[in-house]
């Protein structure tokens, strides 16, 4: 992960504060999935910040449950059409 990435880890929380528990080595398959989901998250943030329809499609294409343009584009189009009054115009 990149230094600025946010990740969830198990922690111990007590009167001495919050301490993350050691994770150890991550198996390759799980690490690749984590990196793929993090890419989706980064692209999603970029799409929202730029109001970019194309970047939103790229984000969904990176998501392991979508993975294709033919699925991602209609999802983005339908979402933006349904929620246009709340999300504004996207290019």
C-alpha positions as CSV (number, residue, x, y, z in Angstrom):
1,X,0.0,0.0,0.0
2,X,1.0,3.6,-0.4
3,X,2.0,5.7,2.6
4,X,-1.1,7.7,2.5
5,X,-3.5,4.8,2.1
6,X,-6.0,4.0,4.8
7,X,-6.4,0.4,5.8
8,X,-8.3,-1.5,8.5
9,X,-6.3,-3.5,11.0
10,X,-7.2,-5.2,14.2
11,X,-6.1,-3.2,17.3
12,X,-5.9,-3.5,21.0
13,X,-7.6,-0.5,22.7
14,X,-7.1,0.0,26.4
15,X,-6.1,2.7,28.9
16,X,-2.7,2.8,27.3
17,X,-4.1,3.8,23.9
18,X,-4.6,2.1,20.6
19,X,-2.0,-0.4,19.3
20,X,-2.3,-2.2,16.0
21,X,-1.8,-6.0,16.1
22,X,1.0,-7.4,14.0
23,X,-0.2,-8.8,10.7
24,X,2.8,-10.7,9.5
25,X,3.2,-11.8,5.9
26,X,0.2,-11.5,3.7
27,X,-0.4,-14.4,1.2
28,X,0.1,-13.2,-2.4
29,X,-3.5,-13.8,-3.5
30,X,-4.9,-11.7,-0.6
31,X,-2.3,-9.0,-1.1
32,X,-3.3,-8.7,-4.8
33,X,-7.0,-8.5,-3.9
34,X,-6.2,-5.8,-1.3
35,X,-4.2,-3.8,-3.9
36,X,-7.0,-4.1,-6.4
37,X,-9.6,-2.9,-4.0
38,X,-7.3,0.0,-3.0
39,X,-6.9,1.0,-6.6
40,X,-10.7,1.0,-6.9
41,X,-10.9,3.3,-3.9
42,X,-8.3,5.7,-5.1
43,X,-10.0,6.0,-8.5
44,X,-13.4,6.5,-6.9
45,X,-12.0,9.4,-4.8
46,X,-10.5,10.9,-8.0
47,X,-13.7,10.4,-9.9
48,X,-15.7,12.2,-7.2
49,X,-13.2,15.0,-6.9
50,X,-13.1,15.7,-10.6
51,X,-16.7,14.7,-11.3
52,X,-15.3,12.5,-14.0
53,X,-17.6,9.9,-15.6
54,X,-14.7,8.2,-17.3
55,X,-12.7,7.9,-14.0
56,X,-15.8,6.5,-12.3
57,X,-16.1,3.8,-15.0
58,X,-12.3,3.1,-14.6
59,X,-12.9,2.7,-10.8
60,X,-15.6,0.2,-11.3
61,X,-13.6,-1.7,-13.9
62,X,-10.9,-2.1,-11.2
63,X,-13.4,-3.5,-8.7
64,X,-13.2,-7.3,-8.4
65,X,-17.0,-7.6,-8.5
66,X,-17.3,-5.6,-11.8
67,X,-14.1,-5.9,-13.8
68,X,-15.4,-4.9,-17.2
69,X,-16.3,-1.8,-19.2
70,X,-19.6,-3.5,-20.3
71,X,-20.7,-3.7,-16.6
72,X,-19.1,-0.5,-15.3
73,X,-20.4,2.0,-17.8
74,X,-24.1,1.2,-17.4
75,X,-23.7,1.2,-13.6
76,X,-22.1,4.7,-13.7
77,X,-24.7,6.0,-16.2
78,X,-27.6,4.7,-14.2
79,X,-26.3,5.9,-10.9
80,X,-25.6,9.5,-12.2
81,X,-29.0,9.6,-13.9
82,X,-30.8,8.5,-10.8
83,X,-28.9,10.8,-8.4
84,X,-28.2,13.7,-10.7
85,X,-30.0,16.3,-8.4
86,X,-27.6,15.2,-5.6
87,X,-24.3,14.7,-7.4
88,X,-24.5,17.4,-10.1
89,X,-23.2,17.3,-13.6
90,X,-20.3,15.0,-14.4
91,X,-18.2,15.2,-17.6
